[in-house]
Every structure is written in C-alpha cells, then in structure tokens.
Amino acid sequence: MSVLCAFLLLACSVQKPTLTEASDARQVTDEAGRNVTVPAKIDRFISLAPNLTEIAYAVGAGDRLVGNTTFCDYPEEAKKVAKVGDTLQPSIERILALRPQLVLVSTASQLEVFTKQLDEHRIAVYVTDPRDLEGVFQSIENVGKLLNQESRAEETVSQLRQRANAISDAIKSRKPIKVFCQVSAQPLYTIGRDSFVTDLIRRAGGVSVTADVPEAWPKYSQESAVAARPEAIILPTNGSMGSANADVAEGLKRSPAALSGRVYRINGDFLLRPGPRAVDGVEALAHTLHPEAFNQ
C-alpha cells in the first residue's frame, strides 16, 4: 500500500527552468513553478524518487549522487548509494548528515514536511513532475541543465525520442485498443487524466478507458470497471513498482479483455517511473497491444 501511496503523489505541470548565472548561485524555476536558488556547481545531491535517480545516472551525474531512497534500485550502482528512507518518509537526519547542496523530489507534496528544515540549512529543493512522455523528456533536460550535464541530457532525450517516434510510425495505421491499466486490485486503483501513463498507452496504440477521470491515480469502482468494457488489461508487475503475483480485479474478470484472455503483465518500473525507461514502457505496450505491427 505504501507503494500505491507513492503513485498517488504525482500531479503538477512541467516548466522549463530558467537559469540566471551568478558567481556562486543560480536562480531556477522548477517544474512546480517555485523559484529555487542553487549553487552554480553542484557536487553533492540527493534523489527522493526512483525516476530521478535513473535520470541522474542517465545524464552522467550519478557519481555526485550521495543519497537516495530504498526504492532506488536502478541502475545497479544506485543500490550502493546511502539510503535516506523511502519516498514518502525520508529521514531529515540522514539527509542533513549527507550534506547535500540539492535535493530532487518528484512532487510538491513531498515538500510539506521538511522544506522549512532544509531551507534553514541552505539546502535547495527542486521539484519535477511530468504528466506525459514529453514531460519526462523535459524533466531529463531540466535535471541535466541543473547538474551541468546539458549536452548529455540532450543526447539522451534525442535517442529516447527517436525510439518513441519509431513506435508511432509502426502503429500509426492501427486501430486504438481500449485499455484498462490496473494499478491495484483491492481497492481498485487505475490511471486518470493527469497520469503520464495515460500518454504512454496512447503512444503505444491504445486508449485508456479512464483517460478522462480526474486525478492521476484515482480509486475506481468495480462496477465502473465492468461498464468501461476494456479490450485489454495491463497489470504493472515485477520490479519494485509492481507485484509478480498481481491478479485481475474481481469486477474486471467479466470484462471483454479478461474473457478473451487479453490480460498483459508489463514491468511496473517501465510504466510507473517517469524516467528514461518510460520509453521501454511504450515499446512493451506497443508490442503487446499490436504484435502484428512488429512481425513484418
């Protein structure tokens, strides 16, 4: 349930940071619209979300990451970094002991408990919060610029965008498949209008039957799930963000998707982490929903 709570924390708009250089500091606008003062050169920083840890390594700044969470398990080097607690309850004491210049968080909701304490110790807090795949790309570039790894970040995004575009080209003539993404079975949680996963499904040749439901990770009734009549059900499984033993929610067992055997398990780390591997999620979804497009 604690993992599910982490999902429920996602929901803000993405903005490109504006940097004003000074001798030893920069003014940055983060993705929550907050003005943040950060050092001109950041040598020690902490990530409080798995996707941000993955981004840090992807842009070539992993050697400066001095702390992360117990959920941060990718790439392999991330497991060896000092842990400051989980995503929802990081330890202020451990954070302060690691003497970071910057703390990266995945949503403004994480700020409420400890922002004041970090401010008192002159530790900057930067918020990212992508709501679609383009927002993920923007977050990678934002973090790259923040950590003075702009070229590496741009190169990473270019490669990821090429892969995403290749999927779009492969399925452009395919009829979209109605998809229900089950985040949790009991109680039943799914993806809503504000979830970046909704965009991943769209890019993979599907359409989420809950795409218009308010919030990012809404609780959903079994009756509504049946009425949605999905043609395919996606279960995020394995990895740290899913369960290998996940089963279809009771209501969905009567859906066209379940009755036709179109229940698919995809690595939750690909689907539920708004980082570089989100493109792996798009590829996995597309190959699952439209295998015929890739067997030519």
Residue frames as qw, qx, qy, qz and C-alpha x, y, z in Angstrom:
[[0.000, 0.884, 0.467, 0.000, 0.00, 0.00, 0.00],
 [0.328, -0.737, 0.100, 0.582, 2.93, 2.33, 0.65],
 [0.358, -0.034, 0.601, 0.714, 3.99, 1.92, -2.99],
 [0.114, 0.677, 0.659, 0.307, 0.47, 2.81, -4.10],
 [0.206, -0.888, -0.235, 0.338, 0.59, 5.95, -1.95],
 [0.377, -0.421, 0.366, 0.739, 3.75, 6.92, -3.81],
 [0.248, 0.362, 0.687, 0.580, 1.80, 6.70, -7.07],
 [0.062, -0.829, -0.555, -0.031, -0.90, 8.99, -5.65],
 [0.352, -0.672, -0.044, 0.650, 1.62, 11.76, -5.12],
 [0.380, 0.009, 0.491, 0.784, 2.03, 12.55, -8.85],
 [0.213, 0.758, 0.600, 0.139, 0.27, 15.71, -10.26],
 [0.123, -0.772, -0.003, 0.624, 1.77, 19.08, -11.45],
 [0.637, 0.767, 0.072, 0.004, 2.70, 20.84, -14.68],
 [0.775, -0.103, 0.168, 0.600, 6.15, 20.84, -16.28],
 [0.172, 0.982, -0.027, -0.072, 8.01, 24.08, -16.85],
 [0.766, 0.373, -0.170, 0.496, 11.45, 24.60, -18.35],
 [0.542, -0.660, -0.181, 0.489, 13.85, 26.01, -15.75],
 [0.330, 0.878, -0.032, 0.344, 15.17, 29.48, -16.29],
 [0.778, -0.311, -0.150, 0.525, 18.73, 29.90, -15.03],
 [0.087, 0.966, -0.094, 0.224, 20.27, 33.20, -14.02],
 [0.806, 0.092, -0.322, 0.488, 24.00, 32.71, -13.56],
 [0.283, -0.928, 0.172, -0.170, 25.78, 34.35, -10.62],
 [0.159, 0.678, -0.696, 0.174, 29.26, 33.89, -9.20],
 [0.003, -0.189, 0.946, -0.265, 28.23, 31.10, -6.86],
 [0.366, 0.332, 0.757, -0.428, 24.48, 30.62, -7.35],
 [0.104, -0.143, -0.643, -0.745, 21.71, 30.39, -9.91],
 [0.496, 0.170, 0.395, -0.754, 18.04, 31.21, -9.75],
 [0.088, -0.024, -0.926, -0.365, 16.00, 28.28, -11.07],
 [0.645, 0.006, 0.115, -0.756, 12.28, 27.87, -11.67],
 [0.221, -0.101, 0.970, 0.000, 11.37, 24.23, -11.04],
 [0.180, -0.204, -0.807, -0.523, 8.51, 22.24, -12.56],
 [0.199, -0.636, -0.713, 0.216, 6.14, 23.26, -9.77],
 [0.116, 0.838, 0.220, 0.486, 6.75, 26.92, -10.59],
 [0.591, -0.770, -0.072, 0.229, 8.88, 27.53, -7.50],
 [0.331, 0.843, -0.333, 0.263, 11.87, 29.85, -7.57],
 [0.901, -0.383, 0.015, 0.202, 14.90, 28.00, -6.20],
 [0.093, 0.886, -0.454, 0.020, 18.44, 29.21, -5.57],
 [0.983, -0.063, 0.079, 0.152, 21.03, 26.53, -6.34],
 [0.464, -0.616, 0.400, 0.495, 24.85, 26.53, -6.39],
 [0.439, 0.693, -0.382, -0.425, 26.48, 27.26, -9.73],
 [0.491, 0.329, -0.804, -0.060, 28.20, 23.87, -9.44],
 [0.810, -0.351, 0.169, -0.438, 26.51, 21.00, -7.64],
 [0.272, 0.465, -0.837, 0.093, 28.86, 18.35, -6.27],
 [0.013, -0.074, -0.938, 0.340, 26.53, 16.60, -3.80],
 [0.527, -0.080, -0.114, -0.838, 22.83, 15.95, -4.28],
 [0.298, 0.060, 0.902, -0.306, 20.10, 13.57, -3.10],
 [0.405, -0.087, -0.593, -0.690, 17.25, 11.98, -5.05],
 [0.393, -0.001, 0.687, -0.611, 13.98, 11.18, -3.28],
 [0.801, 0.349, 0.205, -0.441, 12.38, 9.22, -6.14],
 [0.751, -0.047, 0.592, 0.289, 13.46, 6.25, -8.28],
 [0.586, 0.713, 0.309, 0.228, 12.78, 8.05, -11.56],
 [0.017, 0.979, -0.200, 0.043, 15.00, 10.95, -10.51],
 [0.607, -0.515, 0.570, 0.205, 17.78, 8.56, -9.55],
 [0.738, 0.298, 0.531, 0.292, 17.53, 6.97, -13.01],
 [0.353, 0.916, 0.110, 0.157, 17.60, 10.40, -14.65],
 [0.315, -0.872, 0.355, 0.119, 20.68, 11.39, -12.63],
 [0.652, -0.252, 0.639, 0.322, 22.60, 8.38, -13.94],
 [0.632, 0.575, 0.474, 0.212, 21.26, 8.81, -17.47],
 [0.237, 0.960, -0.012, 0.145, 22.65, 12.35, -17.67],
 [0.705, 0.359, -0.363, 0.493, 26.03, 11.28, -16.27],
 [0.149, -0.668, 0.324, -0.653, 25.72, 12.73, -12.77],
 [0.869, -0.343, -0.331, -0.131, 25.42, 9.52, -10.79],
 [0.675, 0.092, -0.437, 0.587, 28.88, 9.92, -9.28],
 [0.009, 0.312, -0.273, 0.910, 27.64, 13.01, -7.41],
 [0.676, -0.436, -0.319, -0.502, 24.52, 11.31, -6.01],
 [0.108, 0.362, -0.756, 0.535, 25.20, 10.91, -2.27],
 [0.290, 0.112, 0.790, -0.528, 21.78, 9.70, -1.13],
 [0.444, -0.072, -0.538, -0.713, 18.56, 8.18, -2.46],
 [0.707, -0.223, 0.256, -0.620, 15.57, 6.07, -1.31],
 [0.521, -0.163, 0.834, -0.084, 15.03, 2.40, -0.63],
 [0.732, 0.529, 0.386, -0.190, 13.02, 2.23, -3.89],
 [0.332, 0.835, -0.368, -0.238, 16.01, 3.47, -5.93],
 [0.789, -0.220, 0.565, 0.098, 17.35, 0.22, -7.37],
 [0.719, 0.438, 0.390, 0.373, 18.28, 1.10, -10.95],
 [0.742, 0.396, -0.541, -0.008, 20.87, 1.21, -12.37],
 [0.845, -0.199, -0.442, 0.226, 22.83, -1.29, -10.30],
 [0.397, 0.240, -0.355, 0.812, 25.10, 1.43, -8.88],
 [0.354, -0.541, -0.045, -0.761, 22.08, 3.12, -7.30],
 [0.827, -0.408, -0.377, -0.087, 21.73, 0.25, -4.83],
 [0.705, -0.059, -0.346, 0.616, 25.09, 1.15, -3.29],
 [0.034, 0.522, -0.055, 0.850, 24.15, 4.78, -2.59],
 [0.039, -0.078, -0.706, 0.703, 23.31, 5.73, 1.02],
 [0.222, -0.547, -0.724, -0.357, 19.59, 5.37, 1.75],
 [0.051, -0.153, 0.315, -0.935, 17.66, 8.18, 3.43],
 [0.441, 0.248, 0.636, -0.582, 14.38, 6.30, 3.86],
 [0.402, 0.424, 0.769, 0.259, 11.54, 5.64, 1.45],
 [0.155, 0.412, 0.391, 0.808, 9.86, 8.03, -0.97],
 [0.353, -0.746, -0.416, -0.382, 7.09, 9.03, 1.44],
 [0.600, -0.800, -0.015, -0.011, 9.09, 9.22, 4.67],
 [0.646, 0.466, -0.328, 0.508, 12.68, 10.27, 4.09],
 [0.642, -0.575, -0.293, 0.414, 14.79, 10.88, 7.19],
 [0.093, 0.977, -0.054, 0.181, 15.69, 14.54, 7.67],
 [0.574, -0.708, 0.387, 0.139, 18.57, 13.50, 9.90],
 [0.778, 0.018, 0.493, 0.388, 20.07, 11.25, 7.24],
 [0.465, 0.789, 0.243, 0.320, 19.62, 13.91, 4.57],
 [0.139, -0.971, 0.173, -0.093, 21.38, 16.56, 6.66],
 [0.717, -0.500, 0.431, 0.223, 24.18, 14.15, 7.58],
 [0.752, 0.275, 0.432, 0.416, 24.99, 13.68, 3.88],
 [0.185, -0.624, 0.081, 0.755, 25.48, 17.45, 3.42],
 [0.477, 0.469, 0.601, 0.438, 23.76, 17.78, 0.00],
 [0.051, -0.202, 0.089, 0.974, 23.61, 21.05, -1.87],
 [0.504, 0.078, -0.325, -0.796, 20.42, 19.95, -3.60],
 [0.391, 0.117, 0.879, -0.247, 17.51, 17.56, -3.03],
 [0.318, 0.037, -0.601, -0.733, 15.47, 16.35, -6.02],
 [0.391, 0.198, 0.766, -0.470, 11.83, 15.41, -5.36],
 [0.116, 0.220, 0.835, 0.491, 9.11, 14.09, -7.64],
 [0.175, -0.698, -0.572, -0.394, 6.18, 16.18, -6.43],
 [0.067, -0.560, 0.215, -0.797, 5.50, 19.29, -4.40],
 [0.778, -0.499, -0.189, -0.332, 3.58, 17.14, -1.90],
 [0.843, -0.080, -0.346, 0.405, 6.87, 15.75, -0.66],
 [0.296, 0.474, -0.217, 0.800, 7.96, 19.24, 0.35],
 [0.452, -0.716, -0.199, -0.494, 5.41, 19.97, 3.04],
 [0.826, -0.519, -0.190, 0.115, 7.06, 18.16, 5.94],
 [0.755, -0.361, 0.055, 0.544, 10.69, 19.08, 5.57],
 [0.451, 0.704, 0.151, 0.527, 11.12, 22.11, 3.28],
 [0.257, -0.935, 0.074, -0.235, 11.49, 24.55, 6.17],
 [0.773, -0.531, 0.276, 0.210, 14.19, 22.44, 7.80],
 [0.757, 0.219, 0.301, 0.537, 16.14, 22.13, 4.56],
 [0.204, 0.874, 0.116, 0.426, 15.79, 25.86, 3.93],
 [0.488, -0.860, 0.144, -0.025, 17.30, 26.55, 7.33],
 [0.729, -0.365, 0.439, 0.378, 20.36, 24.53, 6.30],
 [0.219, 0.711, -0.350, -0.568, 20.55, 26.26, 2.90],
 [0.353, -0.020, 0.895, 0.273, 19.76, 23.05, 1.00],
 [0.403, 0.244, -0.289, -0.833, 17.92, 23.67, -2.27],
 [0.503, 0.222, 0.819, -0.164, 14.87, 21.56, -3.18],
 [0.261, 0.293, -0.497, -0.774, 13.93, 21.10, -6.83],
 [0.633, 0.242, 0.623, -0.391, 10.58, 19.58, -7.90],
 [0.170, 0.158, -0.736, -0.636, 9.94, 17.62, -11.10],
 [0.491, 0.260, 0.694, -0.459, 6.51, 16.35, -12.10],
 [0.151, 0.162, -0.671, -0.708, 5.97, 15.19, -15.72],
 [0.614, 0.239, 0.473, -0.584, 2.43, 14.44, -16.84],
 [0.862, 0.479, 0.069, -0.152, 3.22, 12.85, -20.21],
 [0.881, 0.030, 0.153, 0.446, 6.18, 11.43, -22.09],
 [0.375, 0.714, 0.005, 0.592, 7.17, 14.83, -23.44],
 [0.420, -0.841, 0.140, -0.311, 7.18, 15.99, -19.84],
 [0.904, -0.317, 0.170, 0.233, 9.54, 13.13, -18.98],
 [0.691, 0.407, 0.093, 0.589, 11.88, 14.29, -21.73],
 [0.002, 0.849, -0.039, 0.528, 11.66, 17.83, -20.39],
 [0.700, -0.698, 0.131, -0.075, 12.47, 16.63, -16.87],
 [0.886, -0.031, 0.129, 0.443, 15.59, 14.85, -18.15],
 [0.442, 0.592, 0.051, 0.672, 16.75, 18.04, -19.86],
 [0.325, -0.858, 0.010, -0.397, 15.86, 20.13, -16.79],
 [0.817, -0.544, 0.147, 0.122, 17.84, 17.93, -14.43],
 [0.796, 0.218, 0.120, 0.551, 20.72, 17.78, -16.91],
 [0.195, 0.753, 0.003, 0.628, 20.86, 21.56, -17.04],
 [0.564, -0.789, 0.045, -0.240, 20.57, 21.79, -13.25],
 [0.840, -0.422, 0.259, 0.221, 23.55, 19.43, -12.80],
 [0.051, 0.785, -0.462, -0.410, 25.62, 20.99, -15.60],
 [0.437, -0.064, 0.859, 0.260, 25.14, 17.94, -17.80],
 [0.502, 0.556, 0.120, -0.651, 23.13, 19.66, -20.51],
 [0.383, 0.478, -0.651, -0.448, 24.79, 18.04, -23.54],
 [0.024, 0.065, -0.995, 0.067, 24.49, 14.53, -22.12],
 [0.368, 0.380, 0.647, -0.549, 20.83, 15.16, -21.24],
 [0.505, 0.568, -0.137, -0.636, 20.03, 16.43, -24.73],
 [0.281, 0.356, -0.847, -0.279, 21.74, 13.41, -26.29],
 [0.143, 0.103, 0.943, -0.284, 19.78, 11.06, -24.04],
 [0.451, 0.498, 0.408, -0.619, 16.48, 12.72, -24.91],
 [0.420, 0.527, -0.462, -0.576, 17.30, 12.65, -28.63],
 [0.165, 0.174, -0.964, -0.115, 17.85, 8.90, -28.51],
 [0.221, 0.286, 0.825, -0.435, 14.70, 8.30, -26.46],
 [0.457, 0.541, 0.120, -0.695, 12.59, 10.45, -28.77],
 [0.343, 0.390, -0.712, -0.473, 13.85, 8.51, -31.81],
 [0.033, -0.051, -0.995, 0.084, 12.71, 5.26, -30.21],
 [0.301, 0.453, 0.596, -0.591, 9.31, 6.72, -29.32],
 [0.426, 0.543, -0.212, -0.691, 8.87, 8.05, -32.85],
 [0.199, 0.231, -0.902, -0.305, 9.73, 4.64, -34.30],
 [0.144, 0.286, 0.901, -0.292, 6.88, 3.13, -32.30],
 [0.364, 0.568, 0.246, -0.696, 4.50, 5.83, -33.54],
 [0.348, 0.463, -0.561, -0.591, 5.46, 5.09, -37.13],
 [0.070, 0.077, -0.990, -0.091, 4.99, 1.34, -36.68],
 [0.070, 0.419, 0.866, -0.262, 1.44, 1.59, -35.28],
 [0.134, 0.252, -0.003, -0.958, 0.11, 4.70, -37.00],
 [0.468, -0.004, -0.548, -0.693, -2.39, 2.76, -39.11],
 [0.301, -0.183, -0.923, 0.155, -3.61, 0.53, -36.27],
 [0.446, -0.642, -0.344, -0.519, -6.97, 0.95, -34.58],
 [0.094, -0.474, 0.590, -0.648, -6.52, 2.04, -30.94],
 [0.563, -0.244, -0.790, 0.011, -7.33, -0.64, -28.37],
 [0.477, -0.707, -0.009, -0.522, -9.40, 0.19, -25.28],
 [0.576, 0.171, -0.664, 0.445, -7.14, -0.38, -22.27],
 [0.589, -0.766, -0.045, -0.253, -7.67, -0.56, -18.53],
 [0.453, 0.432, -0.606, 0.490, -4.48, -0.15, -16.51],
 [0.742, -0.600, -0.269, -0.130, -4.91, -1.73, -13.08],
 [0.151, 0.672, -0.524, 0.501, -2.51, -0.22, -10.55],
 [0.149, -0.167, 0.834, -0.504, -4.03, -2.04, -7.58],
 [0.341, -0.244, -0.830, -0.368, -6.79, -4.67, -7.41],
 [0.533, -0.647, -0.536, -0.099, -8.15, -4.27, -3.89],
 [0.407, 0.709, 0.366, -0.445, -9.03, -1.49, -3.58],
 [0.659, 0.464, 0.428, 0.409, -9.10, -0.89, -7.31],
 [0.091, -0.799, 0.118, 0.582, -6.85, 1.96, -8.44],
 [0.707, 0.486, 0.385, 0.340, -6.15, 2.95, -12.01],
 [0.365, -0.110, 0.158, 0.911, -4.66, 5.80, -14.06],
 [0.193, 0.804, 0.486, -0.282, -6.51, 9.03, -14.72],
 [0.409, 0.889, 0.148, 0.145, -6.35, 12.18, -16.77],
 [0.083, -0.941, 0.322, -0.064, -3.27, 13.55, -15.01],
 [0.793, -0.352, 0.464, 0.180, -1.15, 10.38, -15.14],
 [0.128, 0.649, -0.595, -0.457, 1.77, 10.22, -17.56],
 [0.371, -0.026, 0.923, 0.098, 0.89, 6.52, -18.06],
 [0.531, 0.640, 0.451, -0.323, -2.25, 7.60, -19.92],
 [0.340, 0.812, -0.314, -0.354, 0.01, 9.18, -22.53],
 [0.201, -0.405, 0.872, 0.186, 2.26, 6.10, -22.67],
 [0.519, 0.299, 0.794, -0.103, -0.77, 3.97, -23.55],
 [0.480, 0.793, 0.148, -0.345, -1.87, 6.46, -26.22],
 [0.142, 0.748, -0.569, -0.311, 1.58, 6.46, -27.80],
 [0.266, -0.225, 0.934, 0.080, 1.54, 2.65, -27.83],
 [0.317, -0.063, -0.717, -0.618, -1.66, 2.44, -29.86],
 [0.248, -0.451, -0.841, 0.169, -4.15, 2.23, -27.04],
 [0.214, -0.537, -0.049, -0.815, -6.68, 4.48, -25.38],
 [0.105, -0.047, -0.814, 0.569, -7.18, 4.34, -21.63],
 [0.275, -0.584, -0.684, -0.340, -10.85, 3.87, -20.75],
 [0.427, -0.752, -0.380, 0.329, -10.19, 6.05, -17.69],
 [0.490, 0.230, 0.097, 0.835, -8.38, 8.83, -19.57],
 [0.119, -0.616, -0.189, -0.755, -11.00, 11.41, -18.60],
 [0.654, -0.618, -0.428, 0.091, -11.19, 10.51, -14.91],
 [0.066, -0.916, 0.223, -0.328, -9.90, 13.38, -12.74],
 [0.604, -0.666, 0.438, 0.008, -6.63, 12.95, -10.82],
 [0.266, 0.600, -0.735, -0.169, -3.57, 10.92, -11.72],
 [0.255, 0.087, -0.959, 0.088, -4.20, 7.71, -9.74],
 [0.557, -0.244, 0.065, -0.791, -7.95, 7.56, -8.97],
 [0.319, 0.026, 0.904, -0.283, -9.74, 4.93, -6.94],
 [0.442, 0.089, -0.526, -0.721, -12.26, 3.20, -9.23],
 [0.710, -0.060, 0.469, -0.521, -15.38, 1.18, -8.54],
 [0.381, -0.047, 0.903, 0.193, -15.68, -2.41, -9.67],
 [0.475, 0.639, 0.575, -0.188, -18.99, -1.54, -11.36],
 [0.261, 0.874, -0.155, -0.380, -17.41, 1.27, -13.38],
 [0.206, -0.481, 0.785, 0.331, -14.58, -1.03, -14.42],
 [0.462, 0.272, 0.842, 0.066, -17.09, -3.54, -15.82],
 [0.388, 0.811, 0.353, -0.259, -19.05, -0.79, -17.58],
 [0.004, -0.773, 0.408, 0.487, -15.88, 0.50, -19.27],
 [0.916, 0.317, 0.243, -0.045, -15.61, -2.77, -21.24],
 [0.073, -0.762, 0.558, 0.322, -11.84, -2.67, -21.87],
 [0.878, 0.404, -0.219, -0.136, -10.43, -4.78, -24.70],
 [0.708, 0.255, -0.496, 0.435, -7.10, -5.23, -22.90],
 [0.586, -0.808, -0.019, -0.063, -6.00, -5.07, -19.27],
 [0.510, 0.561, -0.459, 0.463, -2.50, -4.00, -18.28],
 [0.755, -0.646, -0.103, 0.051, -1.06, -5.14, -14.94],
 [0.206, 0.791, -0.496, 0.291, 2.19, -3.44, -13.89],
 [0.943, -0.333, -0.018, -0.008, 4.16, -6.33, -12.38],
 [0.842, 0.034, -0.108, 0.527, 7.63, -7.28, -11.21],
 [0.294, 0.518, -0.145, 0.790, 10.27, -4.70, -10.40],
 [0.179, -0.145, -0.602, 0.764, 9.97, -2.55, -7.29],
 [0.311, 0.100, 0.047, -0.944, 6.81, -0.85, -8.57],
 [0.736, 0.009, -0.331, -0.591, 4.64, -3.89, -9.14],
 [0.642, -0.283, 0.655, -0.281, 3.75, -7.35, -7.87],
 [0.137, 0.262, -0.885, -0.361, 4.68, -10.54, -9.68],
 [0.041, 0.267, 0.955, -0.120, 1.51, -12.13, -8.28],
 [0.306, 0.249, 0.106, -0.913, -0.91, -9.40, -9.35],
 [0.201, 0.349, 0.902, 0.155, -4.31, -10.68, -10.42],
 [0.103, -0.386, -0.421, -0.814, -7.20, -9.04, -12.21],
 [0.280, -0.030, 0.450, -0.847, -9.69, -7.19, -10.00],
 [0.339, 0.276, 0.871, -0.223, -12.93, -9.04, -9.40],
 [0.451, 0.678, 0.263, -0.518, -15.05, -6.68, -11.48],
 [0.264, 0.661, -0.512, -0.482, -12.69, -6.81, -14.43],
 [0.327, -0.130, 0.931, 0.099, -12.88, -10.59, -14.63],
 [0.485, 0.550, 0.664, -0.144, -16.18, -10.14, -16.50],
 [0.189, 0.764, -0.176, -0.591, -14.74, -7.66, -18.99],
 [0.825, 0.554, -0.060, -0.098, -14.20, -8.43, -22.71],
 [0.219, 0.745, -0.616, 0.132, -10.45, -8.20, -22.07],
 [0.405, -0.369, 0.789, -0.277, -10.42, -10.90, -19.39],
 [0.826, 0.225, 0.420, -0.301, -12.91, -13.13, -21.19],
 [0.762, 0.633, -0.134, -0.018, -10.76, -13.06, -24.33],
 [0.885, -0.208, 0.007, 0.416, -7.52, -13.61, -22.41],
 [0.430, 0.659, -0.030, 0.617, -6.12, -10.18, -23.18],
 [0.539, -0.841, 0.039, 0.007, -4.58, -9.57, -19.76],
 [0.702, 0.504, -0.247, 0.439, -0.96, -8.49, -20.01],
 [0.641, -0.710, -0.030, 0.290, 1.72, -8.14, -17.36],
 [0.523, 0.688, -0.109, 0.490, 4.37, -5.49, -18.02],
 [0.582, -0.101, -0.397, 0.702, 7.28, -4.48, -15.81],
 [0.199, -0.894, -0.393, 0.081, 5.94, -1.80, -13.49],
 [0.447, -0.557, 0.120, 0.689, 9.29, 0.00, -13.43],
 [0.282, 0.165, 0.549, 0.769, 8.83, 0.72, -17.15],
 [0.092, -0.653, -0.610, -0.439, 5.29, 2.01, -16.72],
 [0.419, -0.830, -0.368, -0.007, 5.20, 3.76, -13.38],
 [0.525, -0.531, 0.048, 0.664, 8.55, 5.57, -13.23],
 [0.412, 0.898, 0.155, -0.013, 8.57, 8.82, -15.25],
 [0.361, -0.700, 0.472, 0.397, 12.20, 8.48, -16.25],
 [0.169, 0.509, -0.676, -0.505, 14.28, 7.23, -19.20],
 [0.107, 0.009, 0.989, 0.101, 12.79, 3.72, -19.09],
 [0.492, 0.462, 0.409, -0.615, 9.31, 5.09, -19.76],
 [0.487, 0.518, -0.467, -0.526, 10.19, 4.61, -23.43],
 [0.074, 0.136, -0.988, -0.003, 10.80, 0.93, -22.64],
 [0.340, 0.324, 0.715, -0.518, 7.24, 1.01, -21.34],
 [0.530, 0.554, -0.068, -0.638, 5.90, 2.44, -24.59],
 [0.342, 0.403, -0.789, -0.313, 7.75, -0.20, -26.56],
 [0.073, 0.022, 0.972, -0.221, 6.50, -3.02, -24.32],
 [0.442, 0.436, 0.486, -0.616, 2.92, -1.74, -24.53],
 [0.496, 0.550, -0.310, -0.596, 3.03, -1.34, -28.31],
 [0.258, 0.282, -0.907, -0.177, 4.44, -4.84, -28.87],
 [0.174, 0.164, 0.891, -0.385, 1.78, -6.21, -26.52],
 [0.444, 0.525, 0.383, -0.617, -1.21, -4.37, -27.96],
 [0.653, 0.677, -0.102, -0.325, -0.17, -4.54, -31.65],
 [0.642, -0.365, 0.615, 0.277, 2.20, -7.50, -32.10],
 [0.712, 0.503, 0.450, 0.194, 1.25, -7.74, -35.77],
 [0.230, 0.971, -0.063, -0.011, 2.86, -4.33, -36.40],
 [0.199, -0.778, 0.593, 0.055, 6.25, -5.72, -35.46],
 [0.723, -0.078, 0.683, 0.071, 6.10, -9.15, -37.10],
 [0.669, 0.723, 0.094, -0.140, 6.61, -7.94, -40.65]]
